[in-house]
Amino acid sequence: MTSAGLMTSGFILPGEVPDRETAEGWTAWRKTRESFVPAPRIPLARYNAMSKRERALHDLHRRATHANLPLQDTPMSLLVSELMETRLLNNAMKQKPTTRPGIMINGGGNQGKTETAVEAAAAFEDLWLGLEEFVDAPELPGARDLRATVAYVQTPVTATPKSTCQAILDFFGTSGRNMTLTQLVQQVRASLRDHRTRVLILDDITRLRMHRKDDQDTLDLIRALMSMRVTLILIGVGIPDSGLLSGGWQNPETGEWEFPEPGHQDWRDEASTQTARRFDLVDLRPFSYDTPSDIAHFVDHLAGLEDQLRLFKARDGMLTGNGMPECIYGRTGGVVGLIERLIEDGASLAMDTGTEKITEELLDKVVIRTQHPKRDRSAGEEGTVPPARPAKKTAQNRKRRNTVFDEKGVPQINLARK
C-alpha cells in the first residue's frame, strides 16, 4: 500500500451517535467525545497524485472534519464553564445535608448553551471519577452498579412536572408509569441517590408551561429537585420571563435567584429542604460587533474555525481578512451555532464546486436552515436567522443597458487639420 493509502485507510464512517439522554449513552459520549481525528493537511500536488479511491477517501475525511468542527471557547462560554467548574466541584465536596446552589443558563437558540454545559459537566465527571480512584472513596450502602455522576435530561416538548420526572427516570432506565407526582418525585430522589448522581442537567426547561394548577406543581418540582443533594443545572430560552421563577426573587446585588426560607408564607414544601434556594443566572449571548475588543474576539473565533478547515486553496485570512468578518456577522448575528453552520456548509459547497476556498460570493449561496426534530420553534429554541443578502449580479448575467437615446454630446473638432 502506498504512503497515501496508509494515510487515508485509518478513516471510517461514523457509527451510531451515543444517546446522551440515557446513562449508558452519556458514558459512551463522554469517553469518546474527543476521539475524532481530523483529516491530515496535504498539498494539492500530493492529493492529485493519489489514486481515485484514495482521493475519494480523503474527500470523505475532509467532509467529516468540516462536519465535526471542535467546540471553541468564547468569552461568553468561558464564563459559564468557569462557573460550572467551581460550582460542581464545591458542591460535590459538601458533606453537610444542605441544598446545593444551582445554575441557570439562559440564552437564545443555537447559542451553544447545551454543548457548553455538557462539556463542562463531562470534564467534571472525568475529574471526579479520577479523584475517587486516587483516594479511598467510601462505599454507599444500597448503591446500584450503574454509576451516573452526571444525568442529562431533555425536557419533553409537551412538558408537565410528571412527564419531566418520567424523563429523568428514563435516563436511568427506571419506570415510573401510573405514579402520582409525589411518587414520581420520590422515585427520582431514590434513583439519583442510588446511582450516586452529583449533577442533574435539565435542558430546555422553559418547555414547562406555567398555567393553572401546574404553576405550583412546577415550582414544587424545582424545589424538590434542589433538595436532592445534586447540583441542578437548568438550561433554557427566556428563563427570567418564563414564569418558572415566580416563587422567587432576584437579589439585585448578586444576581442570584432566592427562594423562600422554610416557614415563609410563600413556602409550600417544608419537608423538601432546610435552606434557602439559590441559582446563579448566567446569559450566553451572541458575539457583539460594537467595540474593537468585541470585533477582536469575533475575529479570533473565525481564525479558530479557519484553522480547522481542509480546503486546498484556503489562505491565511480567508475568514478574517477583507470584508469576511462583516459578511459572516451579517449572516449570523454573531450566534455561535449559526456561524458554525454557515462555515460548515460553505466548506462543503467549496468542495462541491471545486473552488476549494470560502468567499463572500460562495457564502451568499448558503441557506442557513435551523429546523431540528428535537427543538421547539414556538419556544424560541431555534432562534432567528438573519435574512440572506441578495445575490450579486455578475458581469455575465447583468443585462446591458440600451444606449440608443443617450445624449452623445457635441462632437470634438480637430482644429489642427486644415
Backbone hydrogen bonds in HBPLUS format (Angstrom, degrees):
<---DONOR---> <-ACCEPTOR-->    atom                        ^
c    i                          cat <-CA-CA->   ^        H-A-AA   ^      H-
h    n   atom  resd res      DA  || num        DHA   H-A  angle D-A-AA Bond
n    s   type  num  typ     dist DA aas  dist angle  dist       angle   num
A0005-GLY N   A0002-THR O   3.04 MM   3  5.00 114.7  2.49  91.5 107.3     1
A0006-LEU N   A0002-THR O   2.93 MM   4  6.32 155.9  1.99 151.6 157.9     2
A0007-MET N   A0003-SER O   2.98 MM   4  6.14 144.0  2.11 138.3 148.4     3
A0008-THR N   A0004-ALA O   3.14 MM   4  6.44 143.0  2.28 145.4 153.4     4
A0009-SER N   A0005-GLY O   2.94 MM   4  5.89 138.5  2.12 149.2 159.8     5
A0011-PHE N   A0008-THR O   3.27 MM   3  5.96 173.0  2.27 122.0 124.1     6
A0022-THR N   A0019-ASP O   3.31 MM   3  6.14 145.7  2.44 125.8 125.3     7
A0026-TRP N   A0022-THR O   2.82 MM   4  5.98 160.4  1.86 155.0 160.1     8
A0023-ALA N   A0171-PHE O   2.93 MM 148  5.67 144.6  2.06 158.9 148.0     9
A0027-THR N   A0023-ALA O   3.11 MM   4  6.29 163.8  2.14 145.9 150.0    10
A0028-ALA N   A0024-GLU O   2.98 MM   4  6.24 158.9  2.03 148.9 154.9    11
A0029-TRP N   A0025-GLY O   2.91 MM   4  6.13 158.9  1.95 149.8 155.5    12
A0030-ARG N   A0026-TRP O   2.83 MM   4  6.04 165.5  1.85 155.7 159.9    13
A0031-LYS N   A0027-THR O   3.05 MM   4  6.19 158.0  2.10 148.7 153.6    14
A0032-THR N   A0028-ALA O   3.20 MM   4  6.25 132.9  2.43 138.3 149.5    15
A0032-THR N   A0029-TRP O   3.17 MM   3  5.24 135.3  2.38  98.5 110.7    16
A0033-ARG N   A0029-TRP O   2.86 MM   4  5.44 115.3  2.28 153.6 163.4    17
A0035-SER N   A0032-THR O   3.07 MM   3  5.13 164.6  2.09 119.6 117.9    18
A0046-ARG N   A0043-PRO O   3.15 MM   3  5.46 122.8  2.49 103.2 116.1    19
A0047-TYR N   A0043-PRO O   3.17 MM   4  6.53 154.3  2.24 148.4 156.0    20
A0048-ASN N   A0044-LEU O   2.88 MM   4  6.16 159.0  1.92 155.4 160.5    21
A0049-ALA N   A0045-ALA O   3.16 MM   4  6.34 132.1  2.40 135.0 147.0    22
A0049-ALA N   A0046-ARG O   3.19 MM   3  5.09 131.9  2.44  91.6 104.6    23
A0050-MET N   A0047-TYR O   3.10 MM   3  5.41 160.6  2.14 109.1 115.2    24
A0055-ARG N   A0051-SER O   2.94 MM   4  6.22 159.0  1.99 155.3 160.7    25
A0056-ALA N   A0052-LYS O   3.04 MM   4  6.25 154.8  2.11 143.0 150.1    26
A0057-LEU N   A0053-ARG O   2.95 MM   4  6.25 158.5  2.00 151.6 156.8    27
A0058-HIS N   A0054-GLU O   2.95 MM   4  6.14 158.9  1.99 147.0 153.1    28
A0059-ASP N   A0055-ARG O   2.84 MM   4  6.04 153.5  1.91 148.5 155.9    29
A0060-LEU N   A0056-ALA O   3.00 MM   4  6.25 153.3  2.07 144.8 151.8    30
A0061-HIS N   A0057-LEU O   2.97 MM   4  6.25 154.1  2.03 145.2 152.5    31
A0062-ARG N   A0058-HIS O   2.86 MM   4  6.15 150.7  1.94 145.6 153.8    32
A0063-ARG N   A0059-ASP O   2.93 MM   4  6.18 159.4  1.97 148.7 153.8    33
A0064-ALA N   A0060-LEU O   2.91 MM   4  6.17 156.7  1.97 147.7 154.3    34
A0065-THR N   A0061-HIS O   2.93 MM   4  6.15 146.7  2.04 141.4 150.8    35
A0066-HIS N   A0062-ARG O   3.00 MM   4  6.36 154.6  2.07 150.4 156.3    36
A0067-ALA N   A0063-ARG O   2.93 MM   4  6.17 140.1  2.09 142.7 154.4    37
A0068-ASN N   A0064-ALA O   3.06 MM   4  6.13 116.4  2.48 136.7 150.7    38
A0068-ASN N   A0065-THR O   3.27 MM   3  5.21 150.3  2.36  96.8 105.5    39
A0078-LEU N   A0074-THR O   2.91 MM   4  5.99 156.0  1.97 159.2 164.9    40
A0081-SER N   A0077-SER O   2.86 MM   4  6.13 168.7  1.87 157.6 160.8    41
A0082-GLU N   A0078-LEU O   2.87 MM   4  5.87 166.2  1.89 148.8 152.7    42
A0083-LEU N   A0079-LEU O   3.12 MM   4  6.15 156.1  2.18 138.1 144.8    43
A0084-MET N   A0080-VAL O   2.91 MM   4  6.12 164.2  1.93 154.4 158.9    44
A0085-GLU N   A0081-SER O   2.85 MM   4  6.01 159.3  1.89 148.8 155.0    45
A0086-THR N   A0082-GLU O   3.15 MM   4  6.31 164.2  2.18 146.3 149.4    46
A0087-ARG N   A0083-LEU O   2.88 MM   4  5.98 170.7  1.89 155.2 158.3    47
A0088-LEU N   A0084-MET O   2.86 MM   4  5.69 169.2  1.87 150.6 154.3    48
A0089-LEU N   A0085-GLU O   3.43 MM   4  6.32 162.4  2.46 135.1 140.1    49
A0090-ASN N   A0086-THR O   3.00 MM   4  6.08 165.6  2.03 152.1 156.8    50
A0091-ASN N   A0087-ARG O   2.93 MM   4  5.98 166.4  1.95 150.8 155.0    51
A0092-ALA N   A0088-LEU O   2.99 MM   4  6.04 153.9  2.06 141.8 149.3    52
A0093-MET N   A0089-LEU O   3.14 MM   4  6.29 137.7  2.32 142.0 152.0    53
A0093-MET N   A0090-ASN O   3.21 MM   3  5.25 131.8  2.46  95.9 108.4    54
A0094-LYS N   A0091-ASN O   3.17 MM   3  5.32 152.0  2.26 102.6 110.9    55
A0098-THR N   A0096-LYS O   2.79 MM   2  5.46 141.2  1.94 100.6  90.6    56
A0102-GLY N   A0278-ARG O   2.99 MM 176  6.38 156.5  2.05 159.2 154.5    57
A0280-ASP N   A0102-GLY O   2.99 MM 178  6.45 146.5  2.10 135.8 143.0    58
A0103-ILE N   A0232-LEU O   3.04 MM 129  6.51 156.0  2.10 155.6 162.8    59
A0234-LEU N   A0103-ILE O   2.91 MM 131  6.34 160.9  1.95 158.2 163.3    60
A0104-MET N   A0280-ASP O   2.80 MM 176  6.01 168.9  1.81 153.4 154.4    61
A0282-VAL N   A0104-MET O   2.91 MM 178  6.25 168.1  1.92 170.4 172.4    62
A0105-ILE N   A0234-LEU O   2.74 MM 129  6.15 164.0  1.77 165.9 171.5    63
A0236-GLY N   A0105-ILE O   3.11 MM 131  6.53 160.3  2.15 166.2 167.1    64
A0106-ASN N   A0282-VAL O   2.85 MM 176  6.09 171.7  1.86 165.6 167.9    65
A0284-LEU N   A0106-ASN O   2.75 MM 178  6.14 161.5  1.78 166.7 173.0    66
A0337-GLY N   A0110-ASN O   2.81 MM 227  4.69 142.5  1.95 164.4 162.2    67
A0116-THR N   A0112-GLY O   3.05 MM   4  5.95 155.8  2.11 143.7 150.6    68
A0117-ALA N   A0113-LYS O   3.03 MM   4  6.17 160.9  2.07 148.5 153.8    69
A0118-VAL N   A0114-THR O   2.85 MM   4  6.07 172.5  1.85 165.2 166.6    70
A0119-GLU N   A0115-GLU O   3.09 MM   4  5.93 153.6  2.16 136.8 143.9    71
A0120-ALA N   A0116-THR O   3.18 MM   4  6.32 158.2  2.23 141.3 147.1    72
A0121-ALA N   A0117-ALA O   2.91 MM   4  6.15 155.1  1.98 148.7 156.4    73
A0122-ALA N   A0118-VAL O   2.81 MM   4  5.93 156.3  1.87 144.5 150.9    74
A0123-ALA N   A0119-GLU O   2.97 MM   4  6.14 156.6  2.02 145.6 151.9    75
A0124-PHE N   A0120-ALA O   3.01 MM   4  6.25 151.8  2.10 141.3 149.0    76
A0125-GLU N   A0121-ALA O   2.92 MM   4  6.22 157.0  1.97 147.9 154.1    77
A0126-ASP N   A0122-ALA O   2.93 MM   4  6.22 159.6  1.97 151.1 156.1    78
A0127-LEU N   A0123-ALA O   3.06 MM   4  6.30 159.2  2.10 144.4 150.0    79
A0128-TRP N   A0124-PHE O   2.75 MM   4  5.99 163.4  1.78 157.6 162.6    80
A0129-LEU N   A0125-GLU O   2.93 MM   4  5.99 173.9  1.93 155.1 156.7    81
A0130-GLY N   A0126-ASP O   3.10 MM   4  6.17 148.1  2.21 137.7 146.8    82
A0131-LEU N   A0127-LEU O   2.90 MM   4  6.19 147.1  2.01 147.5 156.8    83
A0132-GLU N   A0128-TRP O   3.03 MM   4  6.35 155.2  2.09 149.9 156.1    84
A0133-GLU N   A0129-LEU O   3.18 MM   4  6.41 140.3  2.34 137.3 147.0    85
A0134-PHE N   A0130-GLY O   3.08 MM   4  6.27 138.0  2.26 137.8 149.2    86
A0134-PHE N   A0131-LEU O   3.07 MM   3  4.98 123.9  2.39  92.0 106.9    87
A0135-VAL N   A0131-LEU O   2.92 MM   4  6.14 152.5  2.00 155.5 161.3    88
A0143-ALA N   A0140-LEU O   3.10 MM   3  5.53 159.1  2.15 139.8 137.9    89
A0144-ARG N   A0194-ASP O   2.88 MM  50  5.48 159.6  1.93 131.3 137.6    90
A0148-ALA N   A0195-HIS O   3.12 MM  47  5.47 169.0  2.13 152.8 149.9    91
A0198-ARG N   A0149-THR O   2.76 MM  49  5.21 161.5  1.79 131.6 137.3    92
A0199-VAL N   A0149-THR O   3.08 MM  50  6.46 151.2  2.16 156.8 163.3    93
A0151-ALA N   A0199-VAL O   2.89 MM  48  6.23 158.8  1.93 155.8 162.5    94
A0201-ILE N   A0151-ALA O   2.83 MM  50  6.14 173.2  1.83 170.7 173.0    95
A0153-VAL N   A0201-ILE O   2.89 MM  48  5.97 160.1  1.93 157.0 163.5    96
A0203-ASP N   A0153-VAL O   2.83 MM  50  6.17 166.6  1.84 161.7 165.3    97
A0155-THR N   A0203-ASP O   2.99 MM  48  5.87 170.3  2.00 146.7 149.8    98
A0164-THR N   A0160-THR O   2.95 MM   4  6.08 150.7  2.03 153.3 161.5    99
A0165-CYS N   A0161-PRO O   3.07 MM   4  6.30 154.4  2.13 143.0 149.1   100
A0166-GLN N   A0162-LYS O   2.98 MM   4  6.29 156.3  2.04 148.1 154.9   101
A0167-ALA N   A0163-SER O   2.94 MM   4  6.15 146.7  2.05 138.4 147.0   102
A0168-ILE N   A0164-THR O   3.11 MM   4  6.44 147.7  2.22 144.0 152.0   103
A0169-LEU N   A0165-CYS O   3.03 MM   4  6.38 157.5  2.08 149.0 155.0   104
A0170-ASP N   A0166-GLN O   2.79 MM   4  6.04 147.7  1.89 147.1 156.9   105
A0171-PHE N   A0167-ALA O   3.25 MM   4  6.52 140.1  2.42 137.3 145.8   106
A0171-PHE N   A0168-ILE O   3.16 MM   3  5.32 129.7  2.43  97.4 109.9   107
A0172-PHE N   A0169-LEU O   3.04 MM   3  5.34 125.8  2.34 102.7 115.6   108
A0174-THR N   A0169-LEU O   2.91 MM   5  5.03 172.1  1.91 143.1 140.5   109
A0173-GLY N   A0170-ASP O   3.02 MM   3  4.73 147.8  2.13  94.4 104.6   110
A0184-LEU N   A0180-THR O   2.85 MM   4  6.11 153.6  1.92 151.2 159.4   111
A0185-VAL N   A0181-LEU O   2.93 MM   4  6.17 161.8  1.96 153.5 157.4   112
A0186-GLN N   A0182-THR O   3.08 MM   4  6.31 155.8  2.14 144.0 150.6   113
A0187-GLN N   A0183-GLN O   2.90 MM   4  6.14 150.6  1.99 144.8 153.0   114
A0188-VAL N   A0184-LEU O   2.84 MM   4  6.13 155.6  1.90 153.0 159.7   115
A0189-ARG N   A0185-VAL O   2.92 MM   4  6.13 158.9  1.96 147.0 152.9   116
A0190-ALA N   A0186-GLN O   3.01 MM   4  6.28 155.8  2.07 144.4 150.4   117
A0191-SER N   A0187-GLN O   2.95 MM   4  6.20 156.6  2.01 148.1 154.4   118
A0192-LEU N   A0188-VAL O   2.97 MM   4  6.16 165.8  1.99 157.4 160.4   119
A0193-ARG N   A0189-ARG O   3.15 MM   4  6.35 156.0  2.21 144.5 150.9   120
A0194-ASP N   A0190-ALA O   2.86 MM   4  5.99 172.1  1.86 153.9 156.6   121
A0195-HIS N   A0191-SER O   3.01 MM   4  5.96 155.2  2.08 147.8 153.1   122
A0197-THR N   A0192-LEU O   2.93 MM   5  5.11 168.5  1.95 159.4 160.9   123
A0196-ARG N   A0193-ARG O   2.98 MM   3  5.01 158.9  2.02 107.5 113.2   124
A0231-THR N   A0198-ARG O   2.87 MM  33  6.25 168.5  1.89 148.1 147.7   125
A0200-LEU N   A0231-THR O   2.97 MM  31  6.15 168.0  1.99 152.4 154.5   126
A0233-ILE N   A0200-LEU O   2.88 MM  33  6.14 169.3  1.89 156.6 158.1   127
A0202-LEU N   A0233-ILE O   2.84 MM  31  6.17 167.2  1.85 170.6 173.9   128
A0235-ILE N   A0202-LEU O   3.00 MM  33  6.23 160.8  2.04 159.9 156.2   129
A0204-ASP N   A0235-ILE O   2.79 MM  31  5.48 102.1  2.41 119.4 139.9   130
A0207-ARG N   A0204-ASP O   3.11 MM   3  5.96 157.4  2.16 123.5 125.7   131
A0205-ILE N   A0235-ILE O   2.82 MM  30  5.88 157.1  1.87 156.5 158.4   132
A0208-LEU N   A0205-ILE O   3.12 MM   3  6.05 170.9  2.13 123.5 126.4   133
A0214-ASP N   A0211-HIS O   3.11 MM   3  5.65 124.1  2.44 148.5 143.6   134
A0215-ASP N   A0212-ARG O   3.16 MM   3  5.91 161.5  2.19 117.5 122.8   135
A0217-ASP N   A0213-LYS O   3.39 MM   4  6.67 167.6  2.41 147.6 151.2   136
A0218-THR N   A0214-ASP O   2.76 MM   4  5.69 160.7  1.79 147.6 151.5   137
A0219-LEU N   A0215-ASP O   3.18 MM   4  6.43 163.7  2.20 145.8 150.3   138
A0220-ASP N   A0216-GLN O   2.82 MM   4  5.98 159.0  1.87 150.6 156.8   139
A0221-LEU N   A0217-ASP O   2.88 MM   4  6.08 147.4  1.98 141.5 150.6   140
A0222-ILE N   A0218-THR O   3.03 MM   4  6.38 161.3  2.06 154.3 157.4   141
A0223-ARG N   A0219-LEU O   3.03 MM   4  6.29 162.7  2.06 150.0 154.8   142
A0224-ALA N   A0220-ASP O   2.83 MM   4  6.02 156.2  1.88 147.4 154.4   143
A0225-LEU N   A0221-LEU O   2.92 MM   4  6.16 160.5  1.95 155.1 159.7   144
A0226-MET N   A0222-ILE O   3.07 MM   4  6.28 150.5  2.16 144.5 152.4   145
A0227-SER N   A0224-ALA O   3.11 MM   3  5.27 142.0  2.26 100.2 111.0   146
A0228-MET N   A0225-LEU O   3.26 MM   3  5.50 167.3  2.28 111.2 113.8   147
A0242-SER N   A0239-ILE O   3.09 MM   3  5.11 163.2  2.11 109.9 115.2   148
A0246-SER N   A0243-GLY O   3.24 MM   3  5.12 152.6  2.31 113.7 110.2   149
A0248-GLY N   A0245-LEU O   2.98 MM   3  5.45 167.2  1.99 120.4 122.8   150
A0249-TRP N   A0258-GLU O   3.00 MM   9  5.49 152.5  2.07 148.4 156.8   151
A0258-GLU N   A0249-TRP O   2.80 MM   9  5.49 167.6  1.81 162.2 163.4   152
A0251-ASN N   A0256-GLU O   2.73 MM   5  5.39 166.7  1.74 167.4 165.5   153
A0255-GLY N   A0251-ASN O   2.73 MM   4  5.20 150.0  1.82 152.7 159.6   154
A0257-TRP N   A0279-PHE O   2.95 MM  22  5.06 152.6  2.02 138.0 146.3   155
A0279-PHE N   A0257-TRP O   2.99 MM  22  5.06 137.6  2.17 132.9 143.6   156
A0259-PHE N   A0277-ARG O   2.98 MM  18  4.76 138.3  2.16 127.5 131.7   157
A0264-HIS N   A0261-GLU O   3.02 MM   3  5.61 161.0  2.05 139.8 141.7   158
A0267-TRP N   A0264-HIS O   2.90 MM   3  5.21 162.6  1.93 115.5 120.8   159
A0272-SER N   A0269-ASP O   3.20 MM   3  5.80 161.1  2.23 117.2 122.5   160
A0287-PHE N   A0334-GLY O   2.89 MM  47  4.50 166.6  1.91 129.3 126.2   161
A0295-ILE N   A0291-THR O   2.95 MM   4  6.25 164.6  1.97 160.2 164.1   162
A0296-ALA N   A0292-PRO O   2.92 MM   4  6.06 153.0  2.00 142.6 150.2   163
A0297-HIS N   A0293-SER O   3.06 MM   4  6.34 156.8  2.11 150.1 155.0   164
A0298-PHE N   A0294-ASP O   3.09 MM   4  6.37 158.2  2.14 148.7 154.6   165
A0299-VAL N   A0295-ILE O   2.88 MM   4  6.11 162.7  1.91 154.9 159.4   166
A0300-ASP N   A0296-ALA O   2.91 MM   4  6.08 154.0  1.98 146.1 153.5   167
A0301-HIS N   A0297-HIS O   3.07 MM   4  6.33 148.5  2.18 141.6 149.6   168
A0302-LEU N   A0298-PHE O   3.06 MM   4  6.45 154.0  2.13 147.3 154.2   169
A0303-ALA N   A0299-VAL O   2.86 MM   4  6.14 151.5  1.94 148.4 156.8   170
A0304-GLY N   A0300-ASP O   3.03 MM   4  6.33 148.7  2.13 144.0 151.5   171
A0305-LEU N   A0301-HIS O   3.13 MM   4  6.51 151.3  2.21 145.3 152.6   172
A0306-GLU N   A0302-LEU O   2.82 MM   4  6.06 161.4  1.86 152.7 158.4   173
A0307-ASP N   A0303-ALA O   3.06 MM   4  6.23 146.9  2.18 142.8 150.3   174
A0308-GLN N   A0305-LEU O   2.95 MM   3  5.31 146.9  2.06 107.9 118.0   175
A0309-LEU N   A0306-GLU O   3.28 MM   3  5.47 153.9  2.36 104.5 111.7   176
A0314-ALA N   A0311-LEU O   3.28 MM   3  5.36 165.3  2.31 108.7 110.2   177
A0313-LYS N   A0356-GLU O   3.01 MM  43  5.15 140.8  2.17 135.7 142.7   178
A0318-MET N   A0315-ARG O   3.03 MM   3  5.41 139.5  2.20 143.3 137.7   179
A0321-GLY N   A0317-GLY O   2.77 MM   4  4.68 144.1  1.90 133.6 131.1   180
A0324-MET N   A0321-GLY O   3.09 MM   3  5.96 160.3  2.13 149.8 150.6   181
A0327-CYS N   A0323-GLY O   3.00 MM   4  6.20 155.4  2.07 151.3 159.2   182
A0328-ILE N   A0324-MET O   2.86 MM   4  6.04 169.6  1.87 164.5 165.4   183
A0329-TYR N   A0325-PRO O   2.87 MM   4  5.98 160.8  1.90 148.9 155.0   184
A0330-GLY N   A0326-GLU O   2.93 MM   4  5.97 155.1  1.99 141.8 148.9   185
A0331-ARG N   A0327-CYS O   3.08 MM   4  6.33 142.9  2.23 142.8 152.3   186
A0332-THR N   A0328-ILE O   3.09 MM   4  6.18 136.6  2.28 143.0 153.7   187
A0333-GLY N   A0329-TYR O   2.67 MM   4  5.16 147.7  1.78 150.1 153.3   188
A0335-VAL N   A0332-THR O   3.27 MM   3  5.71 170.3  2.28 114.1 117.1   189
A0339-ILE N   A0335-VAL O   2.96 MM   4  6.20 153.0  2.03 157.2 166.0   190
A0340-GLU N   A0336-VAL O   3.06 MM   4  6.34 164.9  2.09 155.3 158.3   191
A0341-ARG N   A0337-GLY O   3.06 MM   4  6.25 154.2  2.13 139.6 147.0   192
A0342-LEU N   A0338-LEU O   2.91 MM   4  6.03 157.9  1.96 146.6 152.1   193
A0343-ILE N   A0339-ILE O   3.03 MM   4  6.26 167.0  2.04 155.7 158.5   194
A0344-GLU N   A0340-GLU O   2.86 MM   4  5.92 160.0  1.90 147.8 154.3   195
A0345-ASP N   A0341-ARG O   2.97 MM   4  6.03 169.9  1.98 147.7 150.7   196
A0346-GLY N   A0342-LEU O   2.86 MM   4  5.89 145.7  1.97 137.7 148.6   197
A0347-ALA N   A0343-ILE O   2.85 MM   4  6.02 152.3  1.93 147.1 153.1   198
A0348-SER N   A0344-GLU O   3.16 MM   4  6.47 153.7  2.23 143.5 150.3   199
A0349-LEU N   A0345-ASP O   2.95 MM   4  6.18 156.9  2.00 146.4 152.7   200
A0350-ALA N   A0346-GLY O   2.88 MM   4  6.10 149.2  1.98 144.0 152.9   201
A0351-MET N   A0347-ALA O   3.10 MM   4  6.37 144.9  2.23 141.7 150.0   202
A0352-ASP N   A0348-SER O   2.90 MM   4  6.18 159.0  1.94 148.8 155.2   203
A0353-THR N   A0349-LEU O   2.94 MM   4  6.04 159.4  1.98 152.0 155.8   204
A0356-GLU N   A0350-ALA O   3.01 MM   6  4.77 171.3  2.02 125.3 122.4   205
A0354-GLY N   A0351-MET O   3.29 MM   3  5.12 141.3  2.45  93.3 104.2   206
A0363-LEU N   A0359-THR O   3.01 MM   4  6.30 162.6  2.04 151.2 155.5   207
A0364-ASP N   A0360-GLU O   2.99 MM   4  6.23 141.2  2.14 146.6 157.2   208
A0365-LYS N   A0362-LEU O   2.99 MM   3  5.49 153.6  2.07 111.2 119.4   209
A0366-VAL N   A0363-LEU O   3.03 MM   3  5.17 159.5  2.07 107.8 114.5   210
A0375-ARG N   A0372-HIS O   3.12 MM   3  5.37 165.5  2.14 119.4 119.6   211
A0379-ALA N   A0376-ASP O   3.10 MM   3  5.46 144.7  2.23 106.7 116.6   212
A0381-GLU N   A0376-ASP O   3.34 MM   5  5.69 158.6  2.39 152.0 145.9   213
A0380-GLY N   A0377-ARG O   2.97 MM   3  5.21 162.9  2.00 112.9 116.6   214
A0398-ARG N   A0394-THR O   3.01 MM   4  5.88 124.0  2.33 146.9 159.4   215
A0406-ASP N   A0403-THR O   3.28 MM   3  5.21 166.7  2.30 104.6 107.7   216
A0417-ARG N   A0414-ASN O   3.39 MM   3  6.03 158.1  2.44 110.4 115.4   217
